[in-house]
Amino acid sequence: MSTTTTPELVLHVLPPSHPCKTVEAALAFKGLAYERVELQAGQHNAAVEELYGEGTRTVPGLTIDGEPVHGSTAILQRLEQLAPEPALYPEPIAAAVREAELWGDTVLQDLGRRMPWGALHFRPEAMGSFGGAGPLDPAGTDFAIAYVRASWKYHRISAVVLAQDLAGLPPKLDHIDALAAEGIVNGAQPTAADLQIGATLRVLLTLGDLRPLLEGRPAEQVARRWFPDYAGEVPAGAFPAGWVPAREA
Ligand SMILES: N[C@@H](CCC(=O)N[C@@H](CS)C(=O)NCC(=O)O)C(=O)O
């Protein structure tokens, strides 16, 4: 008689991280039970390095019966080996899904960090909304101003970078709509590309200034279908006038 044992999965996250939400959505899609461990911000780099090896700093990381797998795209591939069905890289589109997923990781994902931190510079009292709270009081806003300043430094955000990110958003959204038209994302079931790209787009939807660029498009559906709930709200009017490109008809 053969017996199969379920591997022990432990996911290490920081609560607001969108690539962590990508992995959580993949685990849920595959019906895999896991333990979720929230690392403490500030101490997470050392914890990650100890668990996942020299040079690693970021979340998500997943251990599978103690085997460390680091980074959202590596984790989704490993989950596919572990539980092939339902597929995140379905044939015959598996290669195209992988390409789109990697684009989502290497090109789009950073916008899910720079855009909210960028907007919060102009509306620091909104920082509490990302933890599910309302607008911060003056003392909280003082804290947020210092925190956002440190985040700009860490993520190398400047006004020039932010304005360039905003100007460059429409062609990226067009690319996602094209992926949807090709059936690489936004099909009946989520692919790895949906979960990678959708998590970043869902962060962008927390910014009132960006919602008009997304509303009613496949790109918005990719975000809202797989990530219906997402904390955070920076009201429209945060970015300086003229920085957010107008939506083309
Ligand atoms: N592309 C990587 C990036 C992960 C990443 O940058 N995660 C952020 C959270 S969204 C992080 O851990 N930041 C903490 C830090 O940089 O110290 C992935 O998808 O796994």
The ligand as an ORCA input file, in Angstrom:
! r2SCAN-3c Opt
* xyz 0 1
  N      10.524     40.391     -7.797
  C      10.573     39.855     -6.459
  C      10.569     41.065     -5.568
  C      10.086     40.941     -4.199
  C      10.093     42.254     -3.422
  O      10.742     43.248     -3.800
  N       9.348     42.234     -2.328
  C       9.245     43.403     -1.484
  C       7.820     43.541     -0.969
  S       6.677     43.948     -2.277
  C      10.143     43.282     -0.282
  O      10.365     42.204      0.222
  N      10.631     44.425      0.208
  C      11.402     44.489      1.401
  C      12.797     44.960      1.153
  O      13.162     45.290      0.010
  O      13.523     45.030      2.140
  C       9.430     38.854     -6.262
  O       8.432     38.922     -6.982
  O       9.561     37.967     -5.404
*
